[in-house]
Amino acid sequence: MPKAHRNTDARNCGATTVVQGQSTVFVNNLLWAVEGDPNTHGAGGLIPTGLTVFIENIKVIVHTPDNADPDNAAHINPATAAGSADTFAY
């Protein structure tokens, strides 16, 4: 099962995720990332692979890895590179 991807979890480009799309659901004391959350390089909105789990009506992000839009550091796909060791979805 894919790991929940959270605020400050690594991206494959060396950046980390910045959760901005939700403020109510935590995994291991970190906010669970949702569709569109950027990374610390700027932009790089996350694209969910799953279609059935939502937080505040926004699809959650897991480390399958889930892909992302290009970021401001010119990384084409700054996808997820980490997730929770004990919380999974799908």
Contact map, one row per residue, 1 for C-alpha under 8 A:
111000000000000000000000000000000000000000000000000000000000000000000000000000000000000111
111100000000000000000000000000000000000000000000000000000000011100000000000000000000000111
111110000000000000000000000000000000000000000000000000000000011100000000000000000111111110
011111000000000000000000001000011000000000000000000000000000111000000000000000000011001110
001111101000000000000000000000011000000000000000000000000000111000000000000000010111000000
000111111000000010100000001001111000000000000000000000000000000000000000000000000011000000
000011111000000111100000000001111000000000000000000000000000000000000000000000000000000000
000001111100000111000000000001000000000000000000000000000000000000000000000000000000000000
000011111110000110000000000000000000000000000000000000000000000000000000000000011110000000
000000011111011110000000000000000000000000000000000000000000000000000000000000011110000000
000000001111111110000000000000000000001000000000000000000000000000000000000001111100000000
000000000111111000000000000000000000000000000000000000000000000000000000000001111000000000
000000000011111000000000000000000000000000000000000000000000000000000000001001100000000000
000000000111111100000000000000000000000000000000000000000000000000000000000000000000000000
000000000111111110000000000000000000001110000000000000000000000000000000000000000000000000
000000111110011111000000000000000000001100000000000000000000000000000000000000000000000000
000001111110001111100000000000001000111100000000000000000000000000000000000000000000000000
000000110000000111110000000000001000111100000000000000000000000000000000000000000000000000
000001100000000011111100000000111100110000000000000000000000000000000000000000000000000000
000000000000000001111110000000000000110000000000000000000000000000000000000000000000000000
000000000000000000111110000000001111100000000000000000000100000000000000000000000000000000
000000000000000000111111100000111100000000000000000000110000000000000000000000000000000000
000000000000000000011111100000100000000000000000000000000000000000000000000000000000000000
000000000000000000000111110000100000000000000000000000000000000000000000000000000000000000
000000000000000000000111111000110000000000000000000000100000000000000000000000000000000000
000000000000000000000001111111110000000000000000000000000000000000000000000000000000000000
000101000000000000000000111111110000000000000000000000000000000000000000000000000001001000
000000000000000000000000011111000000000000000000000000000000000000000000000000000001000000
000000000000000000000000011111100000000000000000000000000000000000000000000000000000000000
000001110000000000000000011111110000000000000000000000000000000000000000000000000000000000
000001100000000000100111111011111000000000000000000000000000000000000000000000000000000000
000111100000000000100100111001111100000000000000000000000001100000000000000000000000000000
000111100000000011101100000000111110100000000000000000000001110000000000000000000000000000
000000000000000000101100000000011111100000000101000000100111100000000000000000000000000000
000000000000000000001000000000001111100000001111000000000111100000000000000000000000000000
000000000000000000001000000000000111110000011110000000000000000000000000000000000000000000
000000000000000011111000000000001111111000011100000000000000000000000000000000000000000000
000000000000000011110000000000000001111101111100000000000000000000000010000000000000000000
000000000010001111000000000000000000111111111000000000000000000000000010000000000000000000
000000000000001111000000000000000000011111000000000000000000000000000000000000000000000000
000000000000001000000000000000000000001111110000000000000000000000000011100000000000000000
000000000000000000000000000000000000011111110000000000000000000000000011100000000000000000
000000000000000000000000000000000000011011111000000000000000000000001111000000000000000000
000000000000000000000000000000000001111011111100000000000000000000011111000011000000000000
000000000000000000000000000000000011111000111110000000000000000000011110000000000000000000
000000000000000000000000000000000111110000011111000000000000100001111000000000100000000000
000000000000000000000000000000000011000000001111100000000000100001111000000000000000000000
000000000000000000000000000000000110000000000111111000000011110001100000000000000000000000
000000000000000000000000000000000000000000000011111000000000110101100000000000000000000000
000000000000000000000000000000000000000000000001111110000011100000000000000000000000000001
000000000000000000000000000000000000000000000001111110000010000000000000000000000000000000
000000000000000000000000000000000000000000000000011111000010000000000000000000000000000000
000000000000000000000000000000000000000000000000011111100011000000000000000000000000000011
000000000000000000000000000000000000000000000000000111111111000000000000000000000000000000
000000000000000000000100100000000100000000000000000011111111000000000000000000000000000000
000000000000000000000100000000000000000000000000000001111100000000000000000000000000000000
000000000000000000000000000000000000000000000000000001111110000000000000000000000000000000
000000000000000000001000000000000110000000000000000001111111000000000000000000000000000000
000000000000000000000000000000000110000000000001011111101111100000000000000000000000000000
000000000000000000000000000000011110000000000001010011100111110000000000000000000000000000
000110000000000000000000000000011110000000000111110000000011111001000000000000000000000000
011110000000000000000000000000001000000000000001100000000001111111000000000000010010000110
011110000000000000000000000000000000000000000000000000000000111111000000000000011110000000
011000000000000000000000000000000000000000000000100000000000011111000000000000010000000000
000000000000000000000000000000000000000000000000000000000000011111100000000000111000000000
000000000000000000000000000000000000000000000111100000000000111111110000000000110000000000
000000000000000000000000000000000000000000000111100000000000000011111000000011110000000000
000000000000000000000000000000000000000000011110000000000000000001111100000011110000000000
000000000000000000000000000000000000000000111110000000000000000000111110000111000000000000
000000000000000000000000000000000000000000111000000000000000000000011111011111000000000000
000000000000000000000000000000000000011011111000000000000000000000001111111111000000000000
000000000000000000000000000000000000000011110000000000000000000000000111111000000000000000
000000000000000000000000000000000000000011000000000000000000000000000011111000000000000000
000000000000000000000000000000000000000000000000000000000000000000000111111100000000000000
000000000000100000000000000000000000000000000000000000000000000000000111111111000000000000
000000000000000000000000000000000000000000000000000000000000000000001110011111000000000000
000000000000000000000000000000000000000000010000000000000000000000111110001111100000000000
000000000011100000000000000000000000000000010000000000000000000000111110001111110000000000
000000000011100000000000000000000000000000000100000000000000000011110000000011111000000000
000010001111000000000000000000000000000000000000000000000000011111110000000001111110000000
000000001111000000000000000000000000000000000000000000000000001010000000000000111110000000
001010001110000000000000000000000000000000000000000000000000001000000000000000011111000000
001111001100000000000000000000000000000000000000000000000000011000000000000000011111100000
001111000000000000000000001100000000000000000000000000000000000000000000000000000111111100
001000000000000000000000000000000000000000000000000000000000000000000000000000000011111000
001000000000000000000000000000000000000000000000000000000000000000000000000000000001111100
001100000000000000000000001000000000000000000000000000000000000000000000000000000001111110
111100000000000000000000000000000000000000000000000000000000010000000000000000000001011111
111100000000000000000000000000000000000000000000000010000000010000000000000000000000001111
110000000000000000000000000000000000000000000000010010000000000000000000000000000000000111
